[in-house]
């Protein structure tokens, strides 16, 4: 296995998780947020606030919600997205591919090649390659529904707990009790029972996907900006050709890949 691809894969998975913390100081029934020192852990909310937060979460995130979202709602949400894929213009895809090319000459070649495609769409190409590609997508979505629902159901208790902590830290007990009272009314209950499903509604998804051409046209410049930021970074460049035998050994044990597969290929060795 190519060392570069191993590190790229690991790096892609190592997404930065940004956290935030705040201290809630109750006074006159209101809240004041004070940013704690960097790295400080916000104080744990008291039991009464947590209990009030749990009641709110029971309204907006009842047990079984994830299975509902990832069952029929998931299919309704994904179908418009899949339909929109076919409208993507190949020329726009070419710009994205060109911006991640290793060599400028390759990038120019890709741009020229895709530019010839003008307004040809991915759907038109797929119709030639596989006349049944839309049906295959539908079968894939159908096959995903049950395992996705089961997976999300297993995650749900932890997610509900996370929601509870969030509400307990961002609202005081007075506010939470007022929310609980509102969600206990017919109107409040109607809203709470649907609030988690808004983002999966087909009409919402259609509007989001309608913006896809604008997103695709902006992606090349975005990728270019990211590449420029990396080039301008004060951080040293990653040079895996100088990994020591000890480092390669550690990576081998960590990834379950032999040391021979991890050793840099000759073309990756530094010239100095």
trRosetta pair geometry for C-beta under 8 A, 3 or more apart (Angstrom, degrees):
i j d omega theta_ij theta_ji phi_ij phi_ji
1 5 6.5 -114 176 72 89 113
1 6 5.7 89 131 -58 120 107
1 257 6.0 -58 32 -156 136 142
1 261 4.4 45 24 171 81 111
1 262 7.0 4 70 -77 97 52
2 5 4.3 74 76 9 103 107
2 6 7.0 -169 93 -12 53 82
2 265 6.6 -36 -125 -14 80 123
2 268 8.0 143 -163 -48 89 143
3 6 5.6 -54 -151 32 35 114
3 7 6.4 24 157 -12 69 107
3 240 5.0 -173 146 126 125 137
3 241 7.9 140 83 -77 153 53
3 243 7.7 -158 -154 11 143 139
3 262 5.9 79 -97 -170 89 55
3 263 7.2 -88 -58 115 122 13
3 264 4.9 -49 10 -93 151 64
3 265 7.2 -159 10 -3 100 76
3 268 6.4 172 51 118 119 172
4 7 6.1 -63 -151 40 29 104
4 8 6.1 28 154 -19 66 110
4 240 6.8 180 -82 46 57 139
4 268 6.5 -157 -41 -111 109 137
5 8 5.5 -50 -138 38 33 113
5 9 6.1 37 159 -21 64 106
6 9 6.0 -61 -155 36 25 110
6 10 6.4 19 154 -13 64 108
6 251 7.6 83 143 172 142 129
6 255 6.8 6 -159 -135 121 169
6 257 7.1 -116 -113 38 137 167
6 262 6.6 -22 6 -121 169 83
7 10 5.7 -54 -143 40 33 108
7 11 5.9 34 156 -21 67 109
7 238 6.9 170 155 159 147 143
7 240 5.6 -144 -34 -65 153 149
8 11 5.7 -56 -143 39 27 111
8 12 6.3 32 156 -25 63 105
9 12 5.8 -52 -149 29 29 111
9 13 6.8 19 156 -11 61 107
10 13 6.0 -65 -156 39 33 106
10 14 6.3 29 151 -23 69 110
10 255 7.9 -81 -74 -91 125 121
11 14 5.6 -57 -143 33 34 111
21 35 7.6 102 84 -153 72 61
21 36 5.3 -41 108 35 118 117
21 40 6.3 -151 93 88 152 75
21 41 6.5 -143 -126 -146 152 27
21 42 4.2 -170 -168 -38 99 100
22 33 4.6 -17 -176 -158 132 105
22 34 6.9 134 -165 60 77 39
22 35 6.3 -48 -110 -98 76 49
22 36 7.1 -176 -119 -8 24 88
22 42 5.9 14 59 -101 32 137
22 169 6.9 121 64 160 88 104
22 170 7.6 66 64 -97 129 69
23 33 7.1 136 65 -155 50 53
23 34 4.8 -29 60 63 104 94
23 35 7.9 180 16 -93 86 4
23 36 5.6 102 -29 -59 106 98
23 42 5.7 -169 -76 -139 59 88
23 43 6.2 56 -124 13 91 100
24 31 5.2 -35 -156 -152 97 114
24 32 7.6 134 -156 63 49 46
24 33 6.5 -24 -97 -97 61 67
24 45 7.5 15 43 -99 130 95
24 169 6.5 177 -19 -172 126 51
24 170 7.4 -175 -75 -113 133 17
24 172 6.3 -178 160 -74 132 85
25 31 7.0 127 63 -158 48 59
25 32 4.8 -29 62 60 101 98
25 33 8.0 180 19 -83 82 21
25 34 6.4 37 -10 -4 119 117
26 29 7.6 6 -172 -108 94 10
26 30 7.4 155 -152 77 57 37
26 31 6.2 -33 -98 -98 58 67
26 172 4.8 109 -99 -124 112 145
26 173 7.9 -9 -99 21 152 86
26 174 7.8 127 -145 6 124 111
27 30 6.1 -30 73 60 67 82
27 31 7.9 129 28 -103 71 23
27 32 6.5 3 25 -5 115 114
29 172 7.7 179 -171 82 40 142
29 174 5.1 -84 -150 95 80 173
30 172 7.6 128 160 14 15 141
31 171 7.2 -127 -34 -138 153 34
31 172 5.1 -178 -71 -27 108 111
31 175 7.4 -44 -22 -15 121 140
36 40 3.7 -114 142 81 123 131
36 41 7.7 -59 101 58 163 16
36 42 6.1 -165 -11 -86 140 66
37 40 4.6 91 60 -26 76 125
42 169 6.1 74 115 -145 148 126
45 49 4.2 -102 169 88 118 131
45 50 5.4 147 95 -55 111 82
45 53 7.4 72 98 -14 160 140
45 165 7.7 172 16 -145 119 59
45 168 3.9 -150 40 156 162 109
45 169 5.8 -130 -44 -75 118 59
46 49 5.1 92 59 10 74 103
46 50 7.1 -140 99 -5 36 91
46 173 7.9 -40 66 -53 107 125
47 50 5.6 -57 -146 38 33 111
47 51 6.2 34 156 -21 67 106
48 51 5.7 -53 -148 35 30 111
48 52 6.4 29 153 -17 63 106
48 173 5.3 5 124 -109 103 145
49 52 5.7 -54 -149 37 32 111
49 53 6.2 35 151 -21 65 106
49 168 4.9 109 132 -151 99 89
49 171 8.0 171 -162 94 103 69
49 172 6.7 -76 -116 -159 118 45
49 173 4.7 -103 -93 -69 72 90
49 176 6.7 125 -153 12 65 151
50 53 5.5 -53 -147 36 32 113
50 54 6.4 38 152 -25 64 103
50 164 6.6 53 -161 160 77 109
50 165 7.8 -3 -122 -96 95 53
50 168 4.8 11 -94 -109 57 148
51 54 5.6 -49 -150 29 32 115
51 55 6.9 34 151 -20 62 100
52 55 5.8 -51 -156 30 35 111
52 56 6.8 35 148 -17 65 102
52 168 7.6 128 67 -103 83 80
52 173 5.0 137 4 -140 158 72
52 176 3.6 102 138 111 117 132
52 177 5.5 -63 -139 -59 127 71
52 180 6.5 -111 -161 -30 78 136
53 56 5.6 -54 -154 34 37 112
53 57 6.3 35 150 -18 69 106
53 164 4.8 114 122 -162 111 67
53 165 7.5 114 133 -63 155 13
53 166 8.0 162 -165 69 132 53
53 167 3.9 154 -144 93 103 108
53 168 3.9 -81 -28 -61 157 80
53 171 7.2 146 -94 62 94 106
53 176 5.5 -71 -71 -132 55 145
54 57 5.7 -54 -146 38 33 111
54 58 6.4 42 151 -28 64 102
54 164 5.1 19 -85 -128 66 125
55 58 5.6 -47 -151 27 33 117
55 59 7.2 33 150 -19 60 100
55 176 7.3 110 58 159 101 102
55 180 4.6 21 118 -115 124 128
56 59 5.9 -57 -165 30 36 111
56 60 6.6 0 156 7 71 109
56 167 5.5 -161 76 -180 137 162
56 171 8.0 51 -16 65 169 149
56 176 5.5 -101 -34 -155 131 87
56 179 5.0 26 -113 107 118 126
56 180 5.6 -94 -72 -71 72 79
56 183 6.8 129 -134 9 61 152
57 60 6.3 -69 -137 52 35 89
57 61 5.0 -35 -173 48 77 108
57 160 5.8 121 158 -164 132 81
57 163 4.8 130 -121 110 122 118
57 164 5.0 -69 -17 -77 155 76
57 167 6.4 -155 -53 10 96 145
58 61 7.5 -55 -88 66 13 64
58 62 6.1 48 -175 -100 53 70
59 62 7.3 -13 -150 -56 9 90
59 179 7.9 -163 45 144 148 92
59 180 7.1 179 -24 -124 137 57
59 183 3.8 23 -160 160 162 146
59 184 7.6 -94 -96 -59 131 58
59 188 7.5 -27 -171 144 143 99
59 189 7.0 -112 -151 -115 104 63
59 192 4.0 -43 153 179 99 154
59 193 7.8 -84 176 -57 67 61
60 163 7.8 -149 84 176 110 144
60 183 7.2 -87 -46 -123 81 145
60 192 4.7 -101 -81 -158 64 87
60 195 5.2 -39 -144 61 100 132
60 196 6.3 128 167 -41 78 100
61 65 5.5 -109 -159 23 57 159
61 159 7.5 -133 -178 121 142 99
61 160 5.6 180 121 -112 124 83
61 163 5.4 89 21 56 159 173
61 196 6.1 107 -95 -67 71 143
62 65 5.5 124 63 -47 62 105
62 193 7.5 -3 0 -117 126 74
63 156 7.2 102 -140 142 61 137
63 160 7.5 -13 -85 -72 66 157
64 67 5.4 -53 -163 39 62 113
64 68 6.2 65 141 -24 80 103
64 153 7.8 5 -119 -121 46 98
64 156 7.8 61 -54 -162 16 168
65 68 5.5 -59 -153 37 35 113
65 69 6.2 32 153 -19 70 106
65 156 7.1 148 54 -136 80 124
65 196 5.6 28 -178 85 134 160
66 69 5.6 -52 -143 37 34 110
66 70 6.0 9 164 0 68 112
66 149 7.5 146 128 -151 77 58
66 152 3.9 -154 162 143 118 108
66 153 5.7 179 87 -80 114 46
66 155 6.8 -172 -157 71 168 91
66 156 4.3 -142 8 -83 137 110
66 159 7.0 108 -66 49 133 150
67 70 6.2 -65 -134 51 26 94
67 71 5.7 33 161 -33 65 114
67 149 4.8 63 -140 -170 71 100
67 150 8.0 47 -109 -72 97 33
67 152 6.6 173 -72 86 47 106
67 153 4.9 30 -64 -77 101 106
67 156 7.7 -44 -24 -52 80 145
68 71 5.9 -55 -138 28 23 113
68 72 7.6 -33 -166 40 57 88
68 73 6.2 50 144 -1 67 127
68 197 7.6 -58 122 -86 113 117
69 73 5.0 -66 -144 76 37 137
69 74 6.5 78 141 -55 55 85
69 152 7.1 -110 71 145 102 159
69 196 6.7 -82 -73 135 128 108
69 197 6.6 -151 -100 -102 88 76
69 200 5.9 176 -151 -32 85 161
70 73 7.2 -14 -29 66 14 93
70 74 4.5 35 -152 -49 39 136
70 145 7.2 155 149 -155 73 59
70 148 4.6 -144 179 127 121 100
70 149 4.4 175 100 -90 106 61
70 151 7.8 -116 159 60 167 84
70 152 4.5 143 -11 20 153 150
71 74 6.2 130 44 14 13 104
71 75 7.6 -37 141 -3 40 99
71 145 6.1 68 -143 -177 46 105
71 149 4.9 48 -72 -95 77 136
72 75 5.8 -55 -156 34 38 110
72 76 6.4 34 150 -16 69 107
72 145 7.9 46 -68 -151 34 133
73 76 5.6 -56 -148 39 35 111
73 77 6.1 35 153 -22 68 108
73 197 6.1 -104 -132 -140 148 102
73 200 4.5 50 167 135 109 144
74 77 5.7 -58 -147 36 29 111
74 78 6.1 17 160 -12 66 112
74 144 7.7 -124 136 110 135 104
74 145 6.0 162 76 -120 126 80
74 148 6.2 151 -162 104 171 143
74 149 7.4 -137 1 -66 143 86
74 200 7.0 -55 -82 -149 38 131
75 78 6.1 -60 -138 42 27 103
75 79 6.2 36 163 -35 64 106
75 141 5.8 109 -124 153 81 118
75 142 7.4 41 -110 -87 125 56
75 145 6.0 -10 -56 -90 105 125
76 79 6.3 -45 -142 19 24 114
76 200 6.7 84 81 155 100 91
76 201 7.6 -33 126 -148 123 28
76 202 5.0 -86 171 -59 98 100
76 205 7.8 162 134 15 72 146
77 80 7.4 -70 -177 31 29 98
77 81 7.3 16 143 -9 63 115
77 199 7.8 34 -124 125 131 68
77 200 4.1 -67 -71 -154 128 78
77 201 7.7 45 -91 26 84 13
77 202 7.1 -131 -88 -81 40 56
77 205 5.4 164 -150 -68 61 148
78 81 5.4 -64 -157 41 46 115
78 82 6.0 44 151 -22 79 105
78 141 5.5 176 100 -128 137 124
79 82 5.7 -54 -146 36 32 110
79 83 6.3 34 155 -21 65 105
79 138 7.8 35 -115 -108 96 82
79 141 6.9 78 -75 -161 73 173
79 202 7.5 -17 62 -117 106 107
80 83 5.5 -53 -146 35 34 114
80 84 6.3 35 156 -23 66 106
80 202 5.9 137 -31 -153 129 78
80 205 4.5 135 60 119 137 115
80 206 5.1 -107 -151 -78 151 66
80 209 5.4 -163 141 5 102 152
81 84 5.8 -57 -151 33 30 111
81 85 7.1 47 149 -37 61 93
81 205 6.4 -79 -45 -178 85 119
81 209 5.7 -157 -99 -89 54 129
82 85 5.7 -36 -160 5 38 118
82 134 7.8 122 144 -140 112 72
82 137 4.9 148 -167 162 135 138
82 138 7.8 156 119 -69 160 58
82 141 6.9 -85 -40 -54 153 133
83 86 6.7 -53 -177 22 41 108
83 87 8.0 30 138 -13 65 105
83 209 7.7 73 71 150 87 160
84 87 5.6 -57 -164 30 53 113
84 88 7.6 72 144 -42 71 85
84 209 4.0 -143 -53 179 160 124
84 210 7.9 -119 -115 -66 132 37
84 212 5.4 132 162 -2 131 158
85 88 6.1 -34 -169 -5 44 115
85 122 6.3 -73 153 88 74 138
85 123 7.4 128 105 -66 66 89
86 121 6.3 59 159 143 61 122
86 122 5.9 -135 -137 84 36 87
86 123 2.6 60 -173 -78 96 117
86 124 7.9 117 -177 -19 90 50
86 126 6.7 -97 -116 40 92 132
86 134 7.5 -13 -56 -83 140 103
87 121 5.7 -54 -150 -148 28 139
87 122 7.7 -4 51 40 16 91
87 123 6.3 13 -57 -10 37 128
87 212 7.4 107 81 83 111 133
87 213 7.6 -68 126 -63 110 99
88 92 6.4 -114 -177 68 83 122
88 93 6.2 76 145 -50 117 108
88 121 6.3 123 71 -157 40 82
88 122 4.6 17 67 1 95 122
88 123 7.8 125 36 -19 66 82
88 212 7.0 -83 -85 144 88 124
88 213 7.9 -178 -115 -91 56 66
88 216 6.2 161 -139 -92 96 158
89 92 4.6 87 72 4 93 104
89 93 7.2 -164 97 -5 50 84
89 117 7.8 152 174 115 81 111
89 119 6.0 -64 -129 -148 120 48
89 120 7.0 109 -154 75 71 43
89 121 5.7 -60 -97 -99 48 64
89 122 7.7 -126 -84 -20 5 78
89 213 7.6 54 0 -125 106 95
89 216 7.4 145 40 121 85 150
90 93 5.4 -53 -150 38 41 114
90 94 6.2 49 150 -28 68 102
90 114 6.0 -148 138 -153 86 93
90 117 4.3 -60 86 132 124 155
90 120 4.9 -12 18 89 124 95
90 121 6.7 179 -23 -129 82 13
90 122 6.2 141 -72 -67 77 63
90 125 6.6 92 -72 -32 129 137
91 94 5.5 -49 -151 29 32 118
91 95 7.0 38 150 -23 61 97
91 114 5.2 140 -122 148 48 96
91 115 6.2 69 -132 -108 105 37
91 117 5.4 -166 -60 76 79 98
91 118 6.4 -21 -51 -168 134 6
91 119 7.3 -36 1 -83 126 31
91 120 7.5 115 -26 46 86 76
92 95 5.8 -46 -156 25 37 112
92 96 7.1 35 149 -16 63 101
92 213 7.6 -141 -68 -145 167 65
92 216 4.3 48 160 147 142 119
92 217 6.1 -73 -125 -77 120 58
92 219 7.7 85 173 43 97 115
92 220 7.9 -131 -161 -30 65 112
93 96 5.7 -56 -158 34 38 112
93 97 6.4 36 149 -17 70 106
93 114 7.0 -148 77 -143 73 141
93 122 6.9 90 -32 -69 147 112
93 216 7.6 -40 -63 -160 57 122
94 97 5.6 -55 -145 39 35 110
94 98 6.1 38 155 -24 67 107
94 110 5.9 180 -169 155 88 88
94 111 6.3 129 143 -114 110 39
94 113 6.8 -163 -140 82 134 80
94 114 2.3 20 -93 -104 165 179
94 115 7.1 -135 100 -40 154 52
94 117 7.1 153 -29 31 138 128
95 98 5.7 -53 -146 34 29 114
95 99 6.6 29 156 -21 62 106
95 111 6.8 53 -99 -113 60 87
95 114 7.1 -135 -35 93 55 147
95 219 7.5 127 100 83 106 92
95 220 4.0 -53 146 -76 114 139
96 99 6.0 -58 -154 31 30 110
96 100 7.1 8 156 -4 63 106
96 216 7.6 -78 -43 -160 125 77
96 219 5.3 -5 -95 116 109 126
96 220 5.8 -116 -77 -78 53 75
96 223 6.5 118 -141 -11 68 153
97 100 6.4 -74 -157 42 32 97
97 101 7.0 55 145 -51 66 91
97 110 5.5 -133 106 178 105 144
97 114 7.4 140 47 -46 120 147
98 101 5.6 -30 -158 -10 40 120
98 106 7.9 -179 -138 120 65 71
98 107 4.3 91 -175 -157 84 75
98 108 7.6 99 -152 -53 120 20
98 110 4.2 -174 -88 88 86 121
98 111 4.7 51 -104 -58 159 84
98 114 7.4 -120 -38 20 116 134
98 220 7.5 13 63 -130 100 115
99 107 6.9 74 -78 -135 27 120
99 220 5.2 168 -38 -146 141 73
99 223 4.2 103 125 101 141 130
99 224 5.5 -95 -141 -62 125 76
99 227 7.0 -154 174 -15 93 141
100 223 6.5 -73 -57 -179 85 140
101 104 7.7 131 98 -92 115 16
101 106 4.2 -162 -180 101 131 108
101 107 4.1 -171 53 -70 135 75
101 110 5.9 -172 -59 1 140 141
102 106 6.4 40 53 38 70 147
103 106 4.4 91 64 4 90 104
103 107 7.0 -153 96 -9 48 84
104 107 5.4 -54 -150 33 36 115
104 108 6.5 35 155 -18 68 103
105 108 5.9 -53 -151 35 32 109
105 109 6.4 33 151 -20 64 107
106 109 5.6 -55 -149 36 33 114
106 110 6.3 34 153 -20 67 105
107 110 5.8 -55 -149 35 30 110
107 111 6.4 31 153 -20 64 106
108 111 5.6 -52 -146 35 32 113
108 112 6.4 29 157 -16 65 106
109 112 6.0 -57 -150 37 28 108
109 113 6.2 28 154 -21 64 110
110 113 5.7 -58 -147 36 30 112
110 114 6.2 16 161 -9 67 109
111 114 6.3 -64 -145 43 25 100
111 115 6.0 34 155 -32 64 109
112 115 5.6 -50 -143 27 28 117
112 116 7.2 37 156 -26 58 97
113 116 6.3 -54 -171 19 31 112
113 117 8.0 30 138 -21 58 100
114 117 5.4 -44 -166 18 52 118
115 118 7.5 41 167 -66 47 51
117 120 4.3 -87 178 37 93 120
120 124 5.6 -114 -165 68 79 136
120 125 6.7 77 156 -49 113 97
121 124 4.8 102 59 2 80 99
121 125 7.2 -145 99 -1 47 86
122 125 5.7 -57 -154 38 37 112
122 126 6.1 34 152 -18 70 108
123 126 5.7 -56 -143 40 31 109
123 127 6.3 41 155 -29 65 101
124 127 5.7 -46 -150 25 31 116
124 128 7.2 27 152 -14 59 101
125 128 6.0 -60 -163 33 35 108
125 129 6.3 21 150 -10 71 112
126 129 5.5 -58 -137 46 38 106
126 130 5.9 -38 -175 51 75 87
126 133 4.4 -67 167 32 117 167
127 130 7.9 -85 -123 70 12 46
127 131 6.2 39 -165 -110 58 58
127 133 7.4 -106 -77 24 39 119
129 133 7.3 50 81 -54 94 131
130 133 4.2 100 94 -58 110 94
130 136 7.0 -19 147 1 137 141
132 135 4.7 -48 -173 44 84 117
132 136 5.8 92 125 -29 86 95
133 136 5.4 -51 -147 34 36 114
133 137 6.5 40 153 -22 65 100
134 137 5.6 -49 -152 32 34 113
134 138 6.6 35 150 -18 64 102
135 138 5.5 -52 -150 35 36 112
135 139 6.4 37 151 -19 67 103
136 139 5.6 -52 -148 37 34 112
136 140 6.3 38 151 -23 65 104
137 140 5.6 -53 -148 34 32 114
137 141 6.5 33 153 -19 65 103
138 141 5.8 -52 -150 35 32 111
138 142 6.4 33 152 -19 64 106
139 142 5.6 -54 -148 37 32 113
139 143 6.3 32 154 -20 65 107
140 143 5.8 -56 -149 36 30 110
140 144 6.4 29 153 -22 64 109
141 144 5.7 -59 -150 34 31 112
141 145 6.9 48 153 -44 63 94
142 145 6.0 -37 -158 0 33 116
143 146 7.8 -61 -175 28 35 96
143 147 7.8 6 150 12 65 111
144 147 6.5 -78 -157 53 42 97
144 148 5.2 37 158 -24 81 121
145 148 6.0 -67 -144 40 20 109
145 149 6.2 19 162 -20 62 111
146 149 5.9 -57 -146 35 27 110
146 150 6.4 24 157 -16 63 108
147 150 5.6 -56 -145 39 34 112
147 151 6.1 36 156 -22 67 106
148 151 5.7 -54 -146 36 30 111
148 152 6.2 24 158 -14 65 109
149 152 6.0 -59 -145 41 27 106
149 153 6.3 34 154 -26 63 106
150 153 5.6 -51 -147 30 30 115
150 154 6.9 31 153 -19 61 102
151 154 5.9 -57 -160 31 33 110
151 155 6.7 23 148 -12 65 109
152 155 5.4 -58 -148 41 40 111
152 156 6.4 64 149 -52 67 90
153 156 5.5 -28 -152 -5 34 122
155 158 5.9 -69 -170 48 57 107
155 159 5.7 55 140 -26 87 112
156 159 5.4 -61 -142 39 33 112
156 160 6.1 34 162 -21 70 104
157 160 5.8 -54 -147 35 29 110
157 161 6.5 30 153 -18 63 106
158 161 5.5 -54 -150 36 34 114
158 162 6.4 37 150 -22 65 104
159 162 5.5 -51 -149 34 34 114
159 163 6.5 37 151 -20 65 101
160 163 5.6 -49 -149 34 34 113
160 164 6.5 38 150 -23 63 103
161 164 5.5 -51 -151 32 33 115
161 165 6.6 33 152 -17 65 102
162 165 5.8 -52 -149 35 33 109
162 166 6.4 37 151 -22 64 105
163 166 5.5 -54 -150 34 32 115
163 167 6.4 25 157 -13 67 106
164 167 6.1 -59 -149 39 29 105
164 168 6.1 27 155 -19 65 111
165 168 5.7 -58 -144 39 30 112
165 169 6.2 19 160 -13 66 112
166 169 6.2 -70 -152 40 24 102
166 170 6.1 -6 164 2 65 120
167 170 6.2 -72 -134 49 27 96
167 171 5.6 -25 -176 29 70 114
167 176 6.5 103 155 -107 110 113
168 171 7.4 -66 -111 56 14 76
168 176 7.6 15 -99 -75 53 152
171 175 4.2 -120 -171 91 103 127
171 176 5.1 129 115 -57 121 85
171 179 7.3 6 168 -8 164 138
172 175 5.3 93 54 13 68 102
172 176 7.0 -135 101 -4 33 94
173 176 5.6 -57 -143 40 33 112
173 177 6.1 35 158 -21 67 106
174 177 6.0 -56 -148 35 27 109
174 178 6.5 26 153 -18 62 106
175 178 5.7 -56 -151 36 32 112
175 179 6.5 33 151 -18 66 104
176 179 5.6 -51 -148 36 34 112
176 180 6.3 39 151 -22 65 104
177 180 5.4 -49 -147 34 34 116
177 181 6.4 37 152 -21 64 103
178 181 5.6 -50 -149 34 33 113
178 182 6.5 32 152 -17 64 104
179 182 5.7 -55 -148 37 33 109
179 183 6.1 26 157 -13 68 110
180 183 6.0 -58 -142 42 27 106
180 184 6.3 31 154 -25 61 110
181 184 5.7 -59 -152 31 29 115
181 185 7.4 36 149 -28 60 96
181 188 7.9 122 113 -1 43 174
182 185 5.9 -48 -164 16 40 112
182 187 7.9 -57 -178 86 80 91
182 188 4.0 162 146 -101 66 143
183 188 4.1 -134 -99 150 25 116
183 189 6.0 94 176 -77 59 54
183 191 7.5 -107 -114 69 74 96
183 192 4.5 58 -141 -48 108 148
184 188 6.3 9 32 79 33 134
184 189 6.7 33 -142 -58 15 102
185 188 4.3 85 52 13 86 107
185 189 6.6 -156 82 -9 39 87
186 189 5.9 -58 -143 37 24 109
186 190 6.4 27 157 -22 61 106
187 190 5.7 -53 -150 32 31 112
187 191 6.6 26 154 -14 64 105
188 191 5.8 -57 -151 38 32 108
188 192 6.0 29 156 -19 68 110
189 192 5.7 -53 -138 39 31 111
189 193 6.1 31 163 -21 65 109
190 193 6.3 -58 -148 34 23 109
190 194 6.9 -1 160 1 58 114
191 194 6.4 -83 -157 46 28 96
191 195 6.0 45 156 -55 71 102
192 195 5.7 -35 -139 -1 30 119
194 197 5.3 -75 -162 46 58 110
194 198 6.8 82 145 -57 84 78
195 198 6.3 -23 -161 -18 36 111
197 200 5.4 -69 -162 47 62 106
197 201 6.6 85 141 -54 82 84
198 201 6.0 -36 -162 -8 36 116
198 204 6.4 100 161 -54 67 160
199 204 6.2 -127 -138 119 30 152
200 204 7.5 60 59 60 13 126
200 205 7.3 6 -164 -47 32 117
201 204 4.3 84 67 6 94 107
201 205 6.8 -169 89 -8 47 86
202 205 5.5 -59 -145 40 33 111
202 206 6.2 39 155 -27 67 102
203 206 5.6 -45 -147 28 32 114
203 207 6.8 30 154 -15 61 102
204 207 6.0 -59 -158 36 32 108
204 208 6.4 30 148 -18 66 108
205 208 5.5 -55 -147 38 35 113
205 209 6.0 28 158 -15 69 108
206 209 6.0 -59 -143 42 27 105
206 210 6.3 38 153 -32 63 104
207 210 5.6 -46 -148 23 31 118
207 211 7.4 29 153 -17 57 99
208 211 6.2 -62 -170 29 35 108
209 212 5.3 -5 -170 -29 55 117
211 214 5.1 -52 -173 42 72 116
211 215 5.9 76 130 -26 85 101
212 215 5.4 -56 -144 37 36 113
212 216 6.1 36 158 -21 70 105
213 216 5.7 -54 -144 36 31 111
213 217 6.3 28 158 -18 65 107
214 217 5.9 -56 -147 37 29 109
214 218 6.4 23 155 -15 63 111
215 218 5.9 -65 -150 40 30 107
215 219 6.5 47 151 -44 65 98
216 219 5.7 -37 -150 6 34 120
217 220 7.6 -47 -176 18 35 100
218 221 6.0 -65 -166 46 53 106
218 222 5.8 55 142 -28 80 111
219 222 5.3 -60 -144 38 34 116
219 223 6.1 33 161 -19 71 104
220 223 5.9 -56 -148 36 29 108
220 224 6.3 30 153 -20 64 108
221 224 5.4 -53 -146 37 34 115
221 225 6.3 37 153 -22 66 103
222 225 5.7 -53 -150 34 30 111
222 226 6.5 30 151 -19 63 104
223 226 5.6 -52 -149 35 33 113
223 227 6.4 34 152 -18 65 104
224 227 5.8 -54 -149 37 31 111
224 228 6.3 31 152 -19 65 106
225 228 5.6 -54 -147 37 31 112
225 229 6.3 35 153 -22 65 104
226 229 5.7 -52 -149 34 31 113
226 230 6.6 31 152 -18 63 104
227 230 5.7 -55 -152 35 33 111
227 231 6.5 32 150 -18 65 105
228 231 5.6 -54 -148 36 34 111
228 232 6.1 24 156 -11 67 111
229 232 5.8 -62 -143 45 29 105
229 233 6.6 55 151 -53 62 90
230 233 5.5 -27 -154 -9 34 121
236 239 7.8 -63 149 -1 105 102
239 242 5.3 31 119 14 107 109
239 270 6.4 21 -166 -65 125 125
240 243 5.5 -2 -168 -29 63 114
240 264 6.2 157 116 -81 88 114
240 268 7.2 -26 80 161 92 131
241 264 4.6 98 -116 -132 65 174
241 268 5.1 -172 -83 133 106 85
241 269 4.9 147 -160 -120 132 39
241 270 4.9 164 88 -23 142 82
242 270 6.6 4 -52 -4 98 132
243 247 4.4 -123 -169 88 92 128
243 248 5.3 112 127 -56 121 85
243 251 7.6 -16 -173 -4 150 139
243 264 7.3 145 30 -30 104 109
244 247 4.7 98 52 5 75 100
244 248 7.1 -140 95 -3 40 86
245 248 5.6 -55 -146 39 33 111
245 249 6.2 39 153 -24 66 105
245 259 8.0 30 -155 -161 75 136
246 249 5.6 -53 -150 33 30 115
246 250 6.6 31 152 -19 63 103
247 250 5.7 -51 -150 34 34 111
247 251 6.4 32 152 -16 65 105
248 251 5.7 -55 -148 39 33 111
248 252 6.2 41 151 -27 65 105
248 259 5.4 82 140 -145 110 93
248 262 5.2 158 -156 107 94 124
248 263 6.3 31 -144 -83 150 67
249 252 5.6 -50 -149 29 30 117
249 253 6.7 25 155 -13 63 103
249 259 6.2 -8 -91 -96 57 124
250 253 6.1 -58 -153 37 31 106
250 254 6.2 29 152 -19 66 112
251 254 5.5 -58 -142 40 32 113
251 255 5.8 4 168 3 70 115
251 257 7.5 -30 134 58 86 105
251 262 5.6 152 100 -153 123 156
252 255 6.7 -69 -135 49 19 91
252 256 7.9 97 172 -74 51 3
252 257 5.8 -110 -133 77 61 64
252 258 6.3 5 -144 -169 115 17
252 259 4.6 -39 -76 -70 150 70
252 262 5.7 -126 -76 3 85 146
253 256 7.8 24 -171 -68 23 43
255 262 7.6 130 56 -82 137 127
257 261 5.0 -101 169 79 104 130
257 262 5.7 117 108 -53 115 102
258 261 4.8 95 63 5 84 101
258 262 7.2 -162 96 -3 46 89
259 262 5.6 -64 -148 42 36 108
259 263 6.4 50 154 -41 70 96
260 263 6.0 -40 -149 10 31 114
264 268 4.3 -124 -171 85 106 123
264 269 6.0 132 118 -69 130 69
265 268 5.1 89 59 5 73 106
265 269 7.9 -120 100 -24 42 81
266 269 5.8 -39 -160 2 42 116
